[in-house]
Amino acid sequence: IKAIIQAVVSTQSTGEQGEKRINMAYLSVVSCHAVNGVAAIHSGLLVTSLFKDFYELYPEKFQNKTNGITPRRWLVLCNPSLSHLITEKIGDEWPVELSQLRNLEEFVNDKAFLQEVFKTKLENKRRLAQYVSDTYGIELNSGSMFDIQVKRIHEYKRQTLNLLHVITLYNRIKSNPNGEFVPRTIFFGGKAAPGYQTAKQIISLICHVANVINNDEAVGDKLKVVFLGNYRCSLAEIIMPAADLSEQISLAGTEASGTGNMKFMLNGALTIGTLDGANVEMREEMGEDNIFIFGMKVEDVAQLWQNGYDTRRYIERLPELKLALAQIKSGYFNPGEPHKFSGFADGLVDNDRFCVIADYEAYLACQEQVSELYMDWIKWTRKCLYNIASAGKFSSDRTINQYADEIWDIKKVHVDLNPPKE
């Protein structure tokens, strides 16, 4: 009991006097009958690090409840054409029994069905392209790879890593304008907390880079960059069905779960990501051949810091990375305010808390694999279908049932609803 009290109540010095403060997370663990993470890796980190001492005292309290999404909104409503294709093949019960999507694996070698799935994706990409044209006046190539990262803007989610890839692609095109490149349209979207200055800088930098790239005639349709403003659920309903590639690239050990990754998966996007959050379980469900995994694992990150992480060892070895950082620092993309991002660039070099520099090389190599696969529409679409077929676990119905049975101790009640009025 004494150890618990000492853990919950900590003494912190303020001037010459110490004051007692309650650690609310610790108090919650003591007072609640159940504690859970929202993905297997997250729940594991709770018991091995964050609440390790409490787990040793109360192991029976700790559980895992992997997040889920509702398929009624995130497929039936937002992607009716794909929903119709699925229903034609496996019947109409899957929206309330999402595990039935596994039956789609029977059709992964059905070329005619793959072609229908491919056409549906193209229709959804055209819808998003029209939205971008109407809203921002940017004309997009719907045949290009729609590479999308939409989520809260935060350093740990590493929009900066994605942007370094964008700048690298741009530099490659500029140095070899007649070379063959897989055309990409790279979308960013998300909001920054009001007081989070670095997140706001990231948004501003993305927009400056996009402005240069989108107005460079030498680049043309090979590369476009779009920042989708005011990201929200209603806009996500247009975005998710249109994605070819889902960016889930947080530093391993920092993302609790994620749900956007599940929405993209359900709508047939392939994922490039780290072994973080629900990505780990997604890979288990779909098989490692149907997801692009790169970068350090949780234990690798710990080892990196233990050994002494020096970004300059990576930068000096990787000329493309060195160039991209120099362009950001020098104001290449914002000549009117050349010093605007110099502090941001210095911060990446001197205080890379989320190991963007360390994972850059692995990320680019994985993106090369993405581009190579995208050139073969049958192989790409087959993997898309495996993703859809593997999404059953990630229904919020499953999650809610687990909470009800294992934490809340409540029973289902069947409610008869009147049919909707015509």
C-alpha positions, -999 to +999 in steps of 0.1 A: +000+000+000+029+024+009+045+017-025+012+025-043+008+058-024+043+068-032+037+060-069+005+080-071+016+110-050+049+125-062+069+153-046+081+180-070+101+210-060+088+245-067+113+271-056+122+264-020+091+244-012+080+210-024+044+203-032+024+171-034+009+163-068-013+135-078-004+115-109-038+111-125-028+082-147-015+062-117-045+072-097-068+059-125-049+025-125-054+021-088-090+031-087-103+014-119-112-023-121-099-026-157-071-009-177-067-015-214-047-003-244-062+001-278-039-022-299-018-052-289+015-033-291+000-005-271-013-028-244+021-045-243+039-012-237+015-003-208+026-034-189+062-035-198+070+002-193+044+029-185+026+009-158+051-019-152+050-016-114+012-015-113+010-045-136+031-065-111+007-056-084-026-060-104-019-082-134-056-091-136-066-055-144-048-052-176-064-061-210-062-053-247-091-039-268-079-032-303-098-003-318-123-008-346-143+013-372-179+010-383-182-006-417-216+010-423-200+045-425-166+036-437-175+014-466-213+011-472-219+048-470-187+063-483-179+037-510-212+024-524-197+011-557-172-011-539-199-022-514-221-032-542-193-053-558-187-071-525-224-078-520-227-093-554-200-118-545-206-127-509-241-116-500-255-087-480-248-097-444-211-086-442-219-050-430-230-065-396-207-096-398-175-081-411-156-113-408-175-125-438-152-104-459-128-133-458-149-149-484-135-124-509-102-143-509-120-168-532-118-142-559-082-130-557-074-147-590-106-137-607-093-112-633-127-099-642-135-091-606-101-075-600-108-053-630-141-042-615-123-034-582-097-014-601-124+005-620-142+013-587-109+027-573-104+049-604-140+063-601-133+072-565-100+088-574-118+109-600-142+121-574-114+132-551-096+148-581-128+168-589-130+180-553-094+192-554-100+209-587-132+226-574-116+236-541-080+244-549-079+248-587-052+220-589-057+196-618-047+160-610-039+129-630-063+103-617-041+076-632-013+086-609-007+068-575-028+086-549-004+085-519-023+098-488-014+108-453-043+123-434-042+125-396-035+149-368-003+169-375+023+158-349+060+152-350+056+115-339+033+108-369+062+120-390+046+140-418+082+153-421+095+119-432+069+118-459+078+154-470+115+145-472+105+117-496+085+143-516+115+166-519+137+137-528+113+127-556+112+162-568+150+165-569+152+132-589+128+145-615+146+178-618+180+160-622+166+137-649+135+152-664+133+127-692+135+097-669+108+072-662+089+078-630+057+063-616+034+094-614+023+102-578-001+126-563+008+130-526-019+142-503-015+156-468-043+165-444-048+172-408-051+198-381-025+212-356-033+219-320-037+257-315-005+261-295+016+235-313+040+258-332+061+229-348+030+213-362+020+246-378+054+249-392+051+214-408+018+225-425+034+257-437+064+238-451+042+213-469+023+241-486+055+259-497+069+227-511+036+219-529+035+254-544+070+250-559+064+215-572+029+220-586+041+251-606+072+235-620+066+227-657+095+203-658+077+182-632+043+182-648+021+152-639+050+132-626+045+146-591+018+167-575+014+176-538-019+187-522-026+198-486-063+191-479-075+219-456-101+214-428-097+176-426-128+161-411-150+130-413-171+142-442-140+149-462-125+116-451-155+099-467-142+111-501-105+105-493-106+069-480-122+053-510-097+071-533-064+061-517-040+038-534-014+041-507-020+047-470+009+064-450+011+050-414+047+059-407+048+069-370+079+060-350+075+025-336+062+026-301+045+061-303+011+054-320-015+038-297-035+022-325-049+044-352-082+040-370-074+058-403-052+029-411-082+006-408-105+028-429-079+029-457-075-009-455-112-015-457-114+006-488-087-013-506-056+009-501-022-007-495-003+005-464+032+016-461+041+017-424+061+009-394+054-019-369+034+005-347-001+007-334-027-015-352-003-019-382+011-049-364-023-067-362-032-056-397-001-074-410-010-105-390-045-105-406-035-099-442+000-115-443+033-097-446+032-099-484+003-075-486+017-046-466+048-025-470+066-025-436+099-005-431+120+010-404+130+004-368+110-017-344+104-006-308+135-024-295+156-009-324+146+026-313+156+019-277+190+005-289+195+035-311+192+060-282+212+037-259+241+037-284+240+075-289+219+087-318+238+110-341+218+122-371+250+135-389+263+100-394+232+094-416+232+128-433+268+126-444+262+091-458+230+100-477+235+128-503+198+130-512+188+135-476+216+161-471+203+180-501+167+180-490+176+193-455+198+220-471+169+231-493+146+234-463+172+253-443+182+277-471+147+287-481+147+270-515+109+265-513+102+299-498+126+324-513+105+353-501+112+343-464+145+324-468+150+319-431+115+308-422+124+271-418+160+272-409+153+266-372+130+237-382+158+221-403+183+226-375+159+209-351+157+178-373+195+176-372+201+185-336+170+171-318+154+144-340+132+131-312+112+108-335+141+094-356+130+108-389+166+109-401+173+073-389+144+058-408+147+079-440+168+054-460+146+024-451+115+045-460+128+054-494+138+019-502+103+007-493+088+034-514+108+020-544+090-013-538+057+005-538+064+021-571+075-011-587+044-030-577+021-001-588+032-006-624+014-040-623-022-033-618-033-069-614-007-077-587-015-044-570-053-049-571-049-085-558-031-072-528-059-046-524-084-073-523-065-092-497-065-060-476-103-057-479-108-094-471-086-091-440-104-062-425-130-081-405-112-080-372-112-042-373-150-037-370-161-016-341-188-042-335-161-066-324-144-040-302-177-029-285-187-065-279-154-071-262-158-041-240-193-051-231-184-087-222-150-082-206-151-048-190-185-033-188-203-065-179-235-056-199-257-077-221-269-071-256-305-058-260-322-064-293-342-033-305-367-035-333-365-003-354-393+010-376-383+009-413-372+043-426-398+064-443-396+067-480 
